[in-house]
């Protein structure tokens, strides 16, 4: 566990340094780069959570990472709904797939199928993260 935590922190600092080097201005926090500012704050937040995890009895790192993963997966489900189910565009990837596939589904049907698959994986991931690994 300790080795994995050190790898985690080293990766955080690598992301922070690459973000700072990517910035056009040396003063990231006040140069108008809002995304860099949010990224730096987020990495500092994760570093604080990691320090609490390693040196105190507070064990919240697993839940913070689970929250981040769930939010990313929920955005994936929402994006599938927004792009393929609610929007009627004939140039979507689901419409192109429906033209090629011999199945009688149209693009909305494939959007529903892909959304269900995404939601099933989201549910299984949350279950694995909360029940089995705790």
C-alpha positions in Angstrom: 0.0 0.0 0.0 2.8 2.4 0.9 4.6 1.9 -2.5 1.3 2.5 -4.4 0.8 5.7 -2.4 4.2 7.0 -3.3 3.6 6.2 -7.0 0.3 8.1 -6.7 1.9 11.2 -5.2 4.7 11.1 -7.8 2.1 11.0 -10.6 0.3 13.9 -9.0 3.5 16.0 -9.0 4.3 15.0 -12.6 0.9 16.2 -13.6 1.4 19.5 -11.7 4.8 20.1 -13.2 3.6 19.4 -16.7 0.7 21.7 -16.2 2.9 24.5 -14.9 5.3 24.0 -17.9 2.4 24.0 -20.3 1.3 27.4 -19.1 2.4 30.4 -21.2 2.9 32.5 -18.1 5.0 31.7 -15.1 2.4 33.0 -12.7 -0.3 30.3 -13.2 -2.6 31.3 -10.3 -3.1 34.9 -11.4 -2.5 34.9 -15.2 -6.1 34.2 -16.3 -5.6 30.5 -16.8 -8.6 29.3 -14.9 -8.2 25.7 -16.0 -4.6 25.7 -14.6 -5.8 27.3 -11.4 -8.5 24.6 -10.9 -6.0 21.8 -11.8 -3.4 23.1 -9.3 -6.1 23.4 -6.6 -7.4 19.9 -7.4 -3.9 18.4 -7.2 -3.3 20.1 -3.9 -6.6 18.8 -2.6 -5.6 15.2 -3.6 -2.2 15.6 -2.0 -3.8 16.7 1.2 -6.1 13.7 1.1 -3.2 11.4 0.5 -1.2 12.9 3.4 -4.3 12.4 5.6 -4.5 8.8 4.4 -0.9 8.0 5.1 -0.2 9.8 8.3 -3.6 9.8 10.2 -6.5 7.5 10.8 -8.7 9.3 8.2 -9.4 7.0 5.3 -11.2 9.0 2.6 -8.9 8.6 -0.4 -10.9 5.6 -1.7 -14.2 7.6 -1.5 -12.7 10.7 -3.2 -11.4 8.6 -6.0 -14.7 6.7 -6.2 -16.5 10.0 -6.4 -14.3 11.3 -9.2 -14.8 8.0 -11.2 -18.6 8.0 -10.7 -18.8 11.7 -11.8 -16.8 10.8 -15.0 -19.0 7.8 -15.7 -22.2 9.8 -15.1 -21.0 12.3 -17.6 -20.4 9.5 -20.1 -24.0 8.3 -19.6 -25.3 11.8 -20.0 -23.2 12.4 -23.1 -24.6 9.3 -24.7 -28.1 10.5 -23.9 -27.4 14.0 -25.2 -25.7 13.0 -28.4 -27.5 9.9 -29.4 -31.0 9.8 -27.8 -32.3 13.3 -27.4 -30.7 14.9 -30.4 -32.0 14.0 -33.8 -28.9 14.2 -36.0 -28.4 11.9 -38.9 -24.6 12.2 -38.8 -24.1 10.7 -35.4 -22.0 7.6 -35.0 -25.1 5.6 -33.8 -26.9 6.5 -37.1 -23.8 5.4 -39.1 -23.6 2.2 -37.1 -27.3 1.5 -37.7 -26.8 1.8 -41.4 -24.0 -0.8 -41.4 -25.5 -3.2 -38.9 -28.2 -5.6 -40.1 -30.1 -5.1 -36.8 -33.5 -3.3 -37.3 -32.5 -0.6 -34.7 -32.0 3.0 -35.7 -29.6 5.4 -34.1 -31.7 6.1 -31.1 -32.0 2.4 -30.4 -28.2 2.0 -30.5 -28.0 5.0 -28.2 -30.3 3.3 -25.7 -28.3 0.1 -26.0 -24.9 1.9 -25.5 -26.4 4.0 -22.6 -27.6 0.8 -20.9 -24.2 -0.8 -21.3 -22.5 2.3 -19.9 -24.9 2.4 -16.9 -24.4 -1.3 -16.2 -20.7 -0.8 -16.1 -21.1 2.3 -13.9 -23.3 0.3 -11.4 -20.9 -2.6 -11.4 -17.9 -0.3 -10.7 -19.7 1.4 -7.8 -20.6 -2.0 -6.4 -17.1 -3.2 -6.7 -15.7 0.0 -5.2 -18.0 0.1 -2.2 -18.9 -3.5 -1.3 -16.1 -5.8 -2.4 -13.1 -3.6 -1.9 -14.1 -2.1 1.4 
